[in-house]
Amino acid sequence: MLLNILNNACYAVHQKQQAGPSEYTPTLTITTSRTNGEVSIHIRDNGPGMPPEVREKIFMPFFTTKPSGEGNTGLGLSISHDIVVDKHGGRLEVNSEPGEFTEFVITIPV
C-alpha cells in the first residue's frame, strides 16, 4: 500500500518535471505522527495535483489517470484503500490542489 502511493507520487513529480518549468524541483515529503491512539502517515508531493472530479473517483477500482500502456490496472489505490479501511480499521484520505500538490493521509489505530 505504501509502495503504491509512493510510486504514484514519484510518477506525478516526474511528469510535472518533464512538462513543467526548468526551475521546478520535484519534492516528496513523508511525515508521521501518533495521537489519540492512532498513527498517521502523510505522503505529500508537489506534482500536478488533482482536480475535484479525479479526487472523487481516485479510490474506485479500475480508475486511472495514467495513459494506457503505462503498465497499470487502476487497482492500486482501490486495493490500498481496502487494506487501510477494511483490514486495519483506518482511513485513507487525499487532499490536493491542482497545480500545487497532492497529499495522502493514512491513519490507522494503534
PDB file as gemmi writes it, atoms N, CA and C in Angstrom:
CRYST1    1.000    1.000    1.000  90.00  90.00  90.00 P 1                      
ATOM      1  N   MET A   1       0.822  -1.173   0.000  1.00  0.00           N  
ATOM      2  CA  MET A   1       0.000   0.000   0.000  1.00  0.00           C  
ATOM      3  C   MET A   1       0.877   1.251   0.000  1.00  0.00           C  
ATOM      4  N   LEU A   2       1.849   1.299   0.914  1.00  0.00           N  
ATOM      5  CA  LEU A   2       2.747   2.456   0.940  1.00  0.00           C  
ATOM      6  C   LEU A   2       3.547   2.567  -0.350  1.00  0.00           C  
ATOM      7  N   LEU A   3       4.033   1.446  -0.834  1.00  0.00           N  
ATOM      8  CA  LEU A   3       4.812   1.460  -2.069  1.00  0.00           C  
ATOM      9  C   LEU A   3       3.978   1.981  -3.239  1.00  0.00           C  
ATOM     10  N   ASN A   4       2.731   1.598  -3.305  1.00  0.00           N  
ATOM     11  CA  ASN A   4       1.858   2.077  -4.381  1.00  0.00           C  
ATOM     12  C   ASN A   4       1.695   3.596  -4.328  1.00  0.00           C  
ATOM     13  N   ILE A   5       1.430   4.130  -3.156  1.00  0.00           N  
ATOM     14  CA  ILE A   5       1.255   5.578  -3.018  1.00  0.00           C  
ATOM     15  C   ILE A   5       2.562   6.306  -3.327  1.00  0.00           C  
ATOM     16  N   LEU A   6       3.676   5.766  -2.863  1.00  0.00           N  
ATOM     17  CA  LEU A   6       4.973   6.388  -3.158  1.00  0.00           C  
ATOM     18  C   LEU A   6       5.295   6.332  -4.651  1.00  0.00           C  
ATOM     19  N   ASN A   7       5.015   5.211  -5.297  1.00  0.00           N  
ATOM     20  CA  ASN A   7       5.225   5.115  -6.749  1.00  0.00           C  
ATOM     21  C   ASN A   7       4.384   6.133  -7.502  1.00  0.00           C  
ATOM     22  N   ASN A   8       3.130   6.295  -7.085  1.00  0.00           N  
ATOM     23  CA  ASN A   8       2.268   7.286  -7.730  1.00  0.00           C  
ATOM     24  C   ASN A   8       2.813   8.700  -7.538  1.00  0.00           C  
ATOM     25  N   ALA A   9       3.320   8.990  -6.347  1.00  0.00           N  
ATOM     26  CA  ALA A   9       3.876  10.319  -6.080  1.00  0.00           C  
ATOM     27  C   ALA A   9       5.114  10.566  -6.939  1.00  0.00           C  
ATOM     28  N   CYS A  10       5.973   9.556  -7.048  1.00  0.00           N  
ATOM     29  CA  CYS A  10       7.175   9.703  -7.886  1.00  0.00           C  
ATOM     30  C   CYS A  10       6.796   9.901  -9.353  1.00  0.00           C  
ATOM     31  N   TYR A  11       5.806   9.178  -9.805  1.00  0.00           N  
ATOM     32  CA  TYR A  11       5.322   9.323 -11.182  1.00  0.00           C  
ATOM     33  C   TYR A  11       4.809  10.749 -11.405  1.00  0.00           C  
ATOM     34  N   ALA A  12       4.038  11.267 -10.446  1.00  0.00           N  
ATOM     35  CA  ALA A  12       3.449  12.602 -10.579  1.00  0.00           C  
ATOM     36  C   ALA A  12       4.519  13.690 -10.671  1.00  0.00           C  
ATOM     37  N   VAL A  13       5.507  13.643  -9.784  1.00  0.00           N  
ATOM     38  CA  VAL A  13       6.531  14.697  -9.829  1.00  0.00           C  
ATOM     39  C   VAL A  13       7.401  14.567 -11.080  1.00  0.00           C  
ATOM     40  N   HIS A  14       7.619  13.334 -11.534  1.00  0.00           N  
ATOM     41  CA  HIS A  14       8.395  13.144 -12.774  1.00  0.00           C  
ATOM     42  C   HIS A  14       7.632  13.722 -13.965  1.00  0.00           C  
ATOM     43  N   GLN A  15       6.332  13.475 -14.028  1.00  0.00           N  
ATOM     44  CA  GLN A  15       5.523  14.021 -15.125  1.00  0.00           C  
ATOM     45  C   GLN A  15       5.553  15.550 -15.114  1.00  0.00           C  
ATOM     46  N   LYS A  16       5.428  16.132 -13.934  1.00  0.00           N  
ATOM     47  CA  LYS A  16       5.447  17.599 -13.845  1.00  0.00           C  
ATOM     48  C   LYS A  16       6.823  18.142 -14.224  1.00  0.00           C  
ATOM     49  N   GLN A  17       7.864  17.429 -13.843  1.00  0.00           N  
ATOM     50  CA  GLN A  17       9.220  17.865 -14.185  1.00  0.00           C  
ATOM     51  C   GLN A  17       9.418  17.850 -15.700  1.00  0.00           C  
ATOM     52  N   GLN A  18       8.896  16.818 -16.357  1.00  0.00           N  
ATOM     53  CA  GLN A  18       9.041  16.712 -17.809  1.00  0.00           C  
ATOM     54  C   GLN A  18       8.282  17.817 -18.538  1.00  0.00           C  
ATOM     55  N   ALA A  19       7.130  18.214 -17.999  1.00  0.00           N  
ATOM     56  CA  ALA A  19       6.280  19.197 -18.672  1.00  0.00           C  
ATOM     57  C   ALA A  19       6.423  20.604 -18.121  1.00  0.00           C  
ATOM     58  N   GLY A  20       7.007  20.725 -16.935  1.00  0.00           N  
ATOM     59  CA  GLY A  20       6.997  22.000 -16.240  1.00  0.00           C  
ATOM     60  C   GLY A  20       8.171  22.895 -16.528  1.00  0.00           C  
ATOM     61  N   PRO A  21       8.203  24.014 -15.826  1.00  0.00           N  
ATOM     62  CA  PRO A  21       9.307  24.977 -15.987  1.00  0.00           C  
ATOM     63  C   PRO A  21      10.623  24.404 -15.475  1.00  0.00           C  
ATOM     64  N   SER A  22      11.711  24.906 -15.991  1.00  0.00           N  
ATOM     65  CA  SER A  22      13.033  24.379 -15.634  1.00  0.00           C  
ATOM     66  C   SER A  22      13.385  24.611 -14.163  1.00  0.00           C  
ATOM     67  N   GLU A  23      12.778  25.579 -13.519  1.00  0.00           N  
ATOM     68  CA  GLU A  23      13.088  25.849 -12.108  1.00  0.00           C  
ATOM     69  C   GLU A  23      12.308  24.955 -11.138  1.00  0.00           C  
ATOM     70  N   TYR A  24      11.448  24.094 -11.644  1.00  0.00           N  
ATOM     71  CA  TYR A  24      10.678  23.173 -10.794  1.00  0.00           C  
ATOM     72  C   TYR A  24      11.603  22.142 -10.150  1.00  0.00           C  
ATOM     73  N   THR A  25      11.440  21.937  -8.851  1.00  0.00           N  
ATOM     74  CA  THR A  25      12.201  20.929  -8.111  1.00  0.00           C  
ATOM     75  C   THR A  25      11.225  19.907  -7.552  1.00  0.00           C  
ATOM     76  N   PRO A  26      11.261  18.669  -8.050  1.00  0.00           N  
ATOM     77  CA  PRO A  26      10.364  17.639  -7.518  1.00  0.00           C  
ATOM     78  C   PRO A  26      10.630  17.422  -6.033  1.00  0.00           C  
ATOM     79  N   THR A  27       9.553  17.359  -5.253  1.00  0.00           N  
ATOM     80  CA  THR A  27       9.684  17.186  -3.817  1.00  0.00           C  
ATOM     81  C   THR A  27       8.651  16.183  -3.321  1.00  0.00           C  
ATOM     82  N   LEU A  28       9.101  15.248  -2.514  1.00  0.00           N  
ATOM     83  CA  LEU A  28       8.243  14.252  -1.878  1.00  0.00           C  
ATOM     84  C   LEU A  28       8.547  14.302  -0.388  1.00  0.00           C  
ATOM     85  N   THR A  29       7.520  14.521   0.420  1.00  0.00           N  
ATOM     86  CA  THR A  29       7.694  14.649   1.863  1.00  0.00           C  
ATOM     87  C   THR A  29       6.851  13.596   2.572  1.00  0.00           C  
ATOM     88  N   ILE A  30       7.454  12.912   3.523  1.00  0.00           N  
ATOM     89  CA  ILE A  30       6.746  11.914   4.325  1.00  0.00           C  
ATOM     90  C   ILE A  30       6.875  12.318   5.789  1.00  0.00           C  
ATOM     91  N   THR A  31       5.741  12.434   6.468  1.00  0.00           N  
ATOM     92  CA  THR A  31       5.753  12.741   7.894  1.00  0.00           C  
ATOM     93  C   THR A  31       4.856  11.741   8.619  1.00  0.00           C  
ATOM     94  N   THR A  32       5.184  11.487   9.862  1.00  0.00           N  
ATOM     95  CA  THR A  32       4.382  10.580  10.681  1.00  0.00           C  
ATOM     96  C   THR A  32       4.063  11.244  12.002  1.00  0.00           C  
ATOM     97  N   SER A  33       2.968  10.788  12.605  1.00  0.00           N  
ATOM     98  CA  SER A  33       2.613  11.274  13.932  1.00  0.00           C  
ATOM     99  C   SER A  33       1.774  10.214  14.634  1.00  0.00           C  
ATOM    100  N   ARG A  34       1.740  10.318  15.935  1.00  0.00           N  
ATOM    101  CA  ARG A  34       0.920   9.415  16.734  1.00  0.00           C  
ATOM    102  C   ARG A  34       0.155  10.252  17.740  1.00  0.00           C  
ATOM    103  N   THR A  35      -1.179  10.224  17.644  1.00  0.00           N  
ATOM    104  CA  THR A  35      -2.029  10.968  18.566  1.00  0.00           C  
ATOM    105  C   THR A  35      -3.315  10.195  18.790  1.00  0.00           C  
ATOM    106  N   ASN A  36      -3.838  10.288  20.000  1.00  0.00           N  
ATOM    107  CA  ASN A  36      -5.130   9.701  20.355  1.00  0.00           C  
ATOM    108  C   ASN A  36      -5.291   8.255  19.900  1.00  0.00           C  
ATOM    109  N   GLY A  37      -4.252   7.450  20.073  1.00  0.00           N  
ATOM    110  CA  GLY A  37      -4.342   6.037  19.742  1.00  0.00           C  
ATOM    111  C   GLY A  37      -4.311   5.731  18.256  1.00  0.00           C  
ATOM    112  N   GLU A  38      -3.879   6.688  17.449  1.00  0.00           N  
ATOM    113  CA  GLU A  38      -3.785   6.486  16.002  1.00  0.00           C  
ATOM    114  C   GLU A  38      -2.405   6.902  15.499  1.00  0.00           C  
ATOM    115  N   VAL A  39      -1.974   6.237  14.450  1.00  0.00           N  
ATOM    116  CA  VAL A  39      -0.747   6.609  13.753  1.00  0.00           C  
ATOM    117  C   VAL A  39      -1.153   7.168  12.396  1.00  0.00           C  
ATOM    118  N   SER A  40      -0.580   8.307  12.032  1.00  0.00           N  
ATOM    119  CA  SER A  40      -0.859   8.923  10.730  1.00  0.00           C  
ATOM    120  C   SER A  40       0.426   9.037   9.927  1.00  0.00           C  
ATOM    121  N   ILE A  41       0.320   8.726   8.660  1.00  0.00           N  
ATOM    122  CA  ILE A  41       1.421   8.886   7.717  1.00  0.00           C  
ATOM    123  C   ILE A  41       0.933   9.829   6.620  1.00  0.00           C  
ATOM    124  N   HIS A  42       1.656  10.925   6.444  1.00  0.00           N  
ATOM    125  CA  HIS A  42       1.326  11.904   5.407  1.00  0.00           C  
ATOM    126  C   HIS A  42       2.365  11.779   4.294  1.00  0.00           C  
ATOM    127  N   ILE A  43       1.895  11.553   3.071  1.00  0.00           N  
ATOM    128  CA  ILE A  43       2.777  11.475   1.902  1.00  0.00           C  
ATOM    129  C   ILE A  43       2.339  12.591   0.957  1.00  0.00           C  
ATOM    130  N   ARG A  44       3.222  13.568   0.784  1.00  0.00           N  
ATOM    131  CA  ARG A  44       2.865  14.767   0.014  1.00  0.00           C  
ATOM    132  C   ARG A  44       3.882  14.979  -1.101  1.00  0.00           C  
ATOM    133  N   ASP A  45       3.373  15.267  -2.293  1.00  0.00           N  
ATOM    134  CA  ASP A  45       4.247  15.606  -3.419  1.00  0.00           C  
ATOM    135  C   ASP A  45       3.834  16.952  -3.985  1.00  0.00           C  
ATOM    136  N   ASN A  46       4.757  17.574  -4.695  1.00  0.00           N  
ATOM    137  CA  ASN A  46       4.456  18.854  -5.333  1.00  0.00           C  
ATOM    138  C   ASN A  46       4.275  18.674  -6.839  1.00  0.00           C  
ATOM    139  N   GLY A  47       3.623  17.563  -7.201  1.00  0.00           N  
ATOM    140  CA  GLY A  47       3.326  17.278  -8.604  1.00  0.00           C  
ATOM    141  C   GLY A  47       2.170  18.110  -9.109  1.00  0.00           C  
ATOM    142  N   PRO A  48       1.497  17.633 -10.153  1.00  0.00           N  
ATOM    143  CA  PRO A  48       0.446  18.426 -10.794  1.00  0.00           C  
ATOM    144  C   PRO A  48      -0.844  18.542 -10.006  1.00  0.00           C  
ATOM    145  N   GLY A  49      -1.011  17.763  -8.944  1.00  0.00           N  
ATOM    146  CA  GLY A  49      -2.248  17.820  -8.173  1.00  0.00           C  
ATOM    147  C   GLY A  49      -3.400  17.155  -8.908  1.00  0.00           C  
ATOM    148  N   MET A  50      -4.555  17.146  -8.264  1.00  0.00           N  
ATOM    149  CA  MET A  50      -5.741  16.500  -8.830  1.00  0.00           C  
ATOM    150  C   MET A  50      -6.939  17.427  -8.732  1.00  0.00           C  
ATOM    151  N   PRO A  51      -7.707  17.540  -9.800  1.00  0.00           N  
ATOM    152  CA  PRO A  51      -8.957  18.304  -9.713  1.00  0.00           C  
ATOM    153  C   PRO A  51      -9.995  17.523  -8.905  1.00  0.00           C  
ATOM    154  N   PRO A  52     -11.031  18.199  -8.412  1.00  0.00           N  
ATOM    155  CA  PRO A  52     -12.046  17.528  -7.581  1.00  0.00           C  
ATOM    156  C   PRO A  52     -12.679  16.302  -8.237  1.00  0.00           C  
ATOM    157  N   GLU A  53     -12.917  16.351  -9.540  1.00  0.00           N  
ATOM    158  CA  GLU A  53     -13.564  15.214 -10.205  1.00  0.00           C  
ATOM    159  C   GLU A  53     -12.680  13.961 -10.210  1.00  0.00           C  
ATOM    160  N   VAL A  54     -11.375  14.131 -10.166  1.00  0.00           N  
ATOM    161  CA  VAL A  54     -10.462  12.991 -10.066  1.00  0.00           C  
ATOM    162  C   VAL A  54     -10.420  12.497  -8.622  1.00  0.00           C  
ATOM    163  N   ARG A  55     -10.339  13.411  -7.662  1.00  0.00           N  
ATOM    164  CA  ARG A  55     -10.307  13.019  -6.243  1.00  0.00           C  
ATOM    165  C   ARG A  55     -11.538  12.199  -5.865  1.00  0.00           C  
ATOM    166  N   GLU A  56     -12.685  12.515  -6.456  1.00  0.00           N  
ATOM    167  CA  GLU A  56     -13.915  11.791  -6.150  1.00  0.00           C  
ATOM    168  C   GLU A  56     -13.845  10.329  -6.587  1.00  0.00           C  
ATOM    169  N   LYS A  57     -13.050  10.023  -7.602  1.00  0.00           N  
ATOM    170  CA  LYS A  57     -13.004   8.679  -8.176  1.00  0.00           C  
ATOM    171  C   LYS A  57     -11.724   7.918  -7.846  1.00  0.00           C  
ATOM    172  N   ILE A  58     -10.783   8.550  -7.183  1.00  0.00           N  
ATOM    173  CA  ILE A  58      -9.426   8.025  -7.073  1.00  0.00           C  
ATOM    174  C   ILE A  58      -9.341   6.645  -6.412  1.00  0.00           C  
ATOM    175  N   PHE A  59     -10.290   6.299  -5.538  1.00  0.00           N  
ATOM    176  CA  PHE A  59     -10.247   5.002  -4.872  1.00  0.00           C  
ATOM    177  C   PHE A  59     -11.168   3.963  -5.523  1.00  0.00           C  
ATOM    178  N   MET A  60     -11.747   4.307  -6.661  1.00  0.00           N  
ATOM    179  CA  MET A  60     -12.626   3.375  -7.373  1.00  0.00           C  
ATOM    180  C   MET A  60     -11.797   2.353  -8.155  1.00  0.00           C  
ATOM    181  N   PRO A  61     -12.226   1.071  -8.134  1.00  0.00           N  
ATOM    182  CA  PRO A  61     -11.493   0.053  -8.908  1.00  0.00           C  
ATOM    183  C   PRO A  61     -11.448   0.412 -10.391  1.00  0.00           C  
ATOM    184  N   PHE A  62     -10.308   0.212 -10.988  1.00  0.00           N  
ATOM    185  CA  PHE A  62     -10.038   0.399 -12.415  1.00  0.00           C  
ATOM    186  C   PHE A  62      -9.976   1.859 -12.848  1.00  0.00           C  
ATOM    187  N   PHE A  63     -10.073   2.806 -11.911  1.00  0.00           N  
ATOM    188  CA  PHE A  63      -9.927   4.212 -12.278  1.00  0.00           C  
ATOM    189  C   PHE A  63      -8.442   4.547 -12.331  1.00  0.00           C  
ATOM    190  N   THR A  64      -8.025   5.194 -13.391  1.00  0.00           N  
ATOM    191  CA  THR A  64      -6.625   5.601 -13.522  1.00  0.00           C  
ATOM    192  C   THR A  64      -6.539   6.923 -14.274  1.00  0.00           C  
ATOM    193  N   THR A  65      -5.514   7.660 -13.968  1.00  0.00           N  
ATOM    194  CA  THR A  65      -5.242   8.899 -14.703  1.00  0.00           C  
ATOM    195  C   THR A  65      -4.055   8.724 -15.633  1.00  0.00           C  
ATOM    196  N   LYS A  66      -3.415   7.562 -15.554  1.00  0.00           N  
ATOM    197  CA  LYS A  66      -2.240   7.308 -16.387  1.00  0.00           C  
ATOM    198  C   LYS A  66      -2.677   6.833 -17.772  1.00  0.00           C  
ATOM    199  N   PRO A  67      -1.905   7.177 -18.792  1.00  0.00           N  
ATOM    200  CA  PRO A  67      -2.252   6.724 -20.140  1.00  0.00           C  
ATOM    201  C   PRO A  67      -2.112   5.209 -20.267  1.00  0.00           C  
ATOM    202  N   SER A  68      -2.875   4.621 -21.182  1.00  0.00           N  
ATOM    203  CA  SER A  68      -2.763   3.183 -21.397  1.00  0.00           C  
ATOM    204  C   SER A  68      -1.350   2.859 -21.856  1.00  0.00           C  
ATOM    205  N   GLY A  69      -0.898   1.686 -21.491  1.00  0.00           N  
ATOM    206  CA  GLY A  69       0.460   1.289 -21.822  1.00  0.00           C  
ATOM    207  C   GLY A  69       1.474   1.622 -20.747  1.00  0.00           C  
ATOM    208  N   GLU A  70       1.028   2.241 -19.657  1.00  0.00           N  
ATOM    209  CA  GLU A  70       1.938   2.589 -18.560  1.00  0.00           C  
ATOM    210  C   GLU A  70       2.073   1.435 -17.563  1.00  0.00           C  
ATOM    211  N   GLY A  71       1.446   0.287 -17.863  1.00  0.00           N  
ATOM    212  CA  GLY A  71       1.600  -0.886 -17.012  1.00  0.00           C  
ATOM    213  C   GLY A  71       0.758  -0.887 -15.763  1.00  0.00           C  
ATOM    214  N   ASN A  72      -0.304  -0.104 -15.721  1.00  0.00           N  
ATOM    215  CA  ASN A  72      -1.137  -0.084 -14.530  1.00  0.00           C  
ATOM    216  C   ASN A  72      -2.541  -0.598 -14.845  1.00  0.00           C  
ATOM    217  N   THR A  73      -3.241  -1.014 -13.799  1.00  0.00           N  
ATOM    218  CA  THR A  73      -4.584  -1.556 -13.965  1.00  0.00           C  
ATOM    219  C   THR A  73      -5.649  -0.652 -13.364  1.00  0.00           C  
ATOM    220  N   GLY A  74      -5.246   0.356 -12.612  1.00  0.00           N  
ATOM    221  CA  GLY A  74      -6.216   1.193 -11.928  1.00  0.00           C  
ATOM    222  C   GLY A  74      -6.735   0.548 -10.649  1.00  0.00           C  
ATOM    223  N   LEU A  75      -6.026  -0.457 -10.158  1.00  0.00           N  
ATOM    224  CA  LEU A  75      -6.455  -1.145  -8.938  1.00  0.00           C  
ATOM    225  C   LEU A  75      -5.640  -0.751  -7.706  1.00  0.00           C  
ATOM    226  N   GLY A  76      -4.499  -0.124  -7.886  1.00  0.00           N  
ATOM    227  CA  GLY A  76      -3.585   0.140  -6.780  1.00  0.00           C  
ATOM    228  C   GLY A  76      -4.192   0.923  -5.638  1.00  0.00           C  
ATOM    229  N   LEU A  77      -4.817   2.052  -5.917  1.00  0.00           N  
ATOM    230  CA  LEU A  77      -5.374   2.863  -4.834  1.00  0.00           C  
ATOM    231  C   LEU A  77      -6.655   2.256  -4.273  1.00  0.00           C  
ATOM    232  N   SER A  78      -7.396   1.533  -5.094  1.00  0.00           N  
ATOM    233  CA  SER A  78      -8.577   0.828  -4.602  1.00  0.00           C  
ATOM    234  C   SER A  78      -8.172  -0.243  -3.599  1.00  0.00           C  
ATOM    235  N   ILE A  79      -7.159  -1.022  -3.941  1.00  0.00           N  
ATOM    236  CA  ILE A  79      -6.656  -2.052  -3.030  1.00  0.00           C  
ATOM    237  C   ILE A  79      -6.032  -1.410  -1.792  1.00  0.00           C  
ATOM    238  N   SER A  80      -5.297  -0.320  -1.974  1.00  0.00           N  
ATOM    239  CA  SER A  80      -4.705   0.389  -0.832  1.00  0.00           C  
ATOM    240  C   SER A  80      -5.796   0.854   0.131  1.00  0.00           C  
ATOM    241  N   HIS A  81      -6.872   1.390  -0.418  1.00  0.00           N  
ATOM    242  CA  HIS A  81      -7.997   1.840   0.406  1.00  0.00           C  
ATOM    243  C   HIS A  81      -8.588   0.668   1.182  1.00  0.00           C  
ATOM    244  N   ASP A  82      -8.779  -0.460   0.520  1.00  0.00           N  
ATOM    245  CA  ASP A  82      -9.325  -1.645   1.194  1.00  0.00           C  
ATOM    246  C   ASP A  82      -8.405  -2.124   2.318  1.00  0.00           C  
ATOM    247  N   ILE A  83      -7.115  -2.099   2.097  1.00  0.00           N  
ATOM    248  CA  ILE A  83      -6.167  -2.535   3.122  1.00  0.00           C  
ATOM    249  C   ILE A  83      -6.263  -1.643   4.357  1.00  0.00           C  
ATOM    250  N   VAL A  84      -6.249  -0.337   4.142  1.00  0.00           N  
ATOM    251  CA  VAL A  84      -6.271   0.598   5.274  1.00  0.00           C  
ATOM    252  C   VAL A  84      -7.620   0.570   5.985  1.00  0.00           C  
ATOM    253  N   VAL A  85      -8.709   0.645   5.230  1.00  0.00           N  
ATOM    254  CA  VAL A  85     -10.038   0.776   5.825  1.00  0.00           C  
ATOM    255  C   VAL A  85     -10.584  -0.570   6.304  1.00  0.00           C  
ATOM    256  N   ASP A  86     -10.628  -1.558   5.418  1.00  0.00           N  
ATOM    257  CA  ASP A  86     -11.256  -2.840   5.752  1.00  0.00           C  
ATOM    258  C   ASP A  86     -10.387  -3.719   6.645  1.00  0.00           C  
ATOM    259  N   LYS A  87      -9.113  -3.788   6.361  1.00  0.00           N  
ATOM    260  CA  LYS A  87      -8.230  -4.692   7.109  1.00  0.00           C  
ATOM    261  C   LYS A  87      -7.707  -4.092   8.410  1.00  0.00           C  
ATOM    262  N   HIS A  88      -7.497  -2.763   8.432  1.00  0.00           N  
ATOM    263  CA  HIS A  88      -6.898  -2.134   9.611  1.00  0.00           C  
ATOM    264  C   HIS A  88      -7.841  -1.191  10.356  1.00  0.00           C  
ATOM    265  N   GLY A  89      -9.047  -0.985   9.836  1.00  0.00           N  
ATOM    266  CA  GLY A  89      -9.995  -0.107  10.504  1.00  0.00           C  
ATOM    267  C   GLY A  89      -9.571   1.340  10.522  1.00  0.00           C  
ATOM    268  N   GLY A  90      -8.835   1.752   9.515  1.00  0.00           N  
ATOM    269  CA  GLY A  90      -8.318   3.124   9.463  1.00  0.00           C  
ATOM    270  C   GLY A  90      -9.000   3.974   8.409  1.00  0.00           C  
ATOM    271  N   ARG A  91      -8.291   5.000   8.008  1.00  0.00           N  
ATOM    272  CA  ARG A  91      -8.792   5.930   6.983  1.00  0.00           C  
ATOM    273  C   ARG A  91      -7.681   6.198   5.972  1.00  0.00           C  
ATOM    274  N   LEU A  92      -8.072   6.345   4.720  1.00  0.00           N  
ATOM    275  CA  LEU A  92      -7.149   6.771   3.667  1.00  0.00           C  
ATOM    276  C   LEU A  92      -7.811   7.944   2.972  1.00  0.00           C  
ATOM    277  N   GLU A  93      -7.190   9.106   3.094  1.00  0.00           N  
ATOM    278  CA  GLU A  93      -7.756  10.337   2.554  1.00  0.00           C  
ATOM    279  C   GLU A  93      -6.773  10.973   1.596  1.00  0.00           C  
ATOM    280  N   VAL A  94      -7.313  11.772   0.682  1.00  0.00           N  
ATOM    281  CA  VAL A  94      -6.461  12.500  -0.251  1.00  0.00           C  
ATOM    282  C   VAL A  94      -6.865  13.971  -0.238  1.00  0.00           C  
ATOM    283  N   ASN A  95      -5.857  14.828  -0.173  1.00  0.00           N  
ATOM    284  CA  ASN A  95      -6.026  16.275  -0.280  1.00  0.00           C  
ATOM    285  C   ASN A  95      -5.182  16.720  -1.463  1.00  0.00           C  
ATOM    286  N   SER A  96      -5.700  17.649  -2.228  1.00  0.00           N  
ATOM    287  CA  SER A  96      -4.938  18.087  -3.389  1.00  0.00           C  
ATOM    288  C   SER A  96      -5.369  19.469  -3.824  1.00  0.00           C  
ATOM    289  N   GLU A  97      -4.434  20.174  -4.404  1.00  0.00           N  
ATOM    290  CA  GLU A  97      -4.679  21.471  -5.026  1.00  0.00           C  
ATOM    291  C   GLU A  97      -4.107  21.379  -6.426  1.00  0.00           C  
ATOM    292  N   PRO A  98      -4.966  21.452  -7.462  1.00  0.00           N  
ATOM    293  CA  PRO A  98      -4.455  21.346  -8.834  1.00  0.00           C  
ATOM    294  C   PRO A  98      -3.309  22.323  -9.096  1.00  0.00           C  
ATOM    295  N   GLY A  99      -2.247  21.788  -9.670  1.00  0.00           N  
ATOM    296  CA  GLY A  99      -1.070  22.582  -9.988  1.00  0.00           C  
ATOM    297  C   GLY A  99      -0.103  22.768  -8.840  1.00  0.00           C  
ATOM    298  N   GLU A 100      -0.478  22.322  -7.634  1.00  0.00           N  
ATOM    299  CA  GLU A 100       0.335  22.595  -6.457  1.00  0.00           C  
ATOM    300  C   GLU A 100       0.836  21.346  -5.732  1.00  0.00           C  
ATOM    301  N   PHE A 101      -0.082  20.461  -5.321  1.00  0.00           N  
ATOM    302  CA  PHE A 101       0.333  19.319  -4.503  1.00  0.00           C  
ATOM    303  C   PHE A 101      -0.757  18.257  -4.470  1.00  0.00           C  
ATOM    304  N   THR A 102      -0.356  17.065  -4.011  1.00  0.00           N  
ATOM    305  CA  THR A 102      -1.276  16.004  -3.607  1.00  0.00           C  
ATOM    306  C   THR A 102      -0.726  15.411  -2.325  1.00  0.00           C  
ATOM    307  N   GLU A 103      -1.613  15.151  -1.372  1.00  0.00           N  
ATOM    308  CA  GLU A 103      -1.205  14.564  -0.104  1.00  0.00           C  
ATOM    309  C   GLU A 103      -2.167  13.441   0.262  1.00  0.00           C  
ATOM    310  N   PHE A 104      -1.599  12.261   0.493  1.00  0.00           N  
ATOM    311  CA  PHE A 104      -2.362  11.130   1.002  1.00  0.00           C  
ATOM    312  C   PHE A 104      -2.101  11.038   2.494  1.00  0.00           C  
ATOM    313  N   VAL A 105      -3.171  10.821   3.246  1.00  0.00           N  
ATOM    314  CA  VAL A 105      -3.062  10.686   4.691  1.00  0.00           C  
ATOM    315  C   VAL A 105      -3.607   9.309   5.059  1.00  0.00           C  
ATOM    316  N   ILE A 106      -2.741   8.480   5.610  1.00  0.00           N  
ATOM    317  CA  ILE A 106      -3.087   7.139   6.052  1.00  0.00           C  
ATOM    318  C   ILE A 106      -3.159   7.196   7.573  1.00  0.00           C  
ATOM    319  N   THR A 107      -4.305   6.837   8.143  1.00  0.00           N  
ATOM    320  CA  THR A 107      -4.474   6.854   9.583  1.00  0.00           C  
ATOM    321  C   THR A 107      -4.983   5.483  10.010  1.00  0.00           C  
ATOM    322  N   ILE A 108      -4.253   4.857  10.947  1.00  0.00           N  
ATOM    323  CA  ILE A 108      -4.668   3.556  11.444  1.00  0.00           C  
ATOM    324  C   ILE A 108      -4.603   3.542  12.964  1.00  0.00           C  
ATOM    325  N   PRO A 109      -5.519   2.788  13.590  1.00  0.00           N  
ATOM    326  CA  PRO A 109      -5.455   2.688  15.050  1.00  0.00           C  
ATOM    327  C   PRO A 109      -4.221   1.910  15.481  1.00  0.00           C  
ATOM    328  N   VAL A 110      -3.700   2.263  16.651  1.00  0.00           N  
ATOM    329  CA  VAL A 110      -2.523   1.587  17.181  1.00  0.00           C  
ATOM    330  C   VAL A 110      -2.953   0.253  17.780  1.00  0.00           C  
TER     331      VAL A 110                                                      
END                                                                             
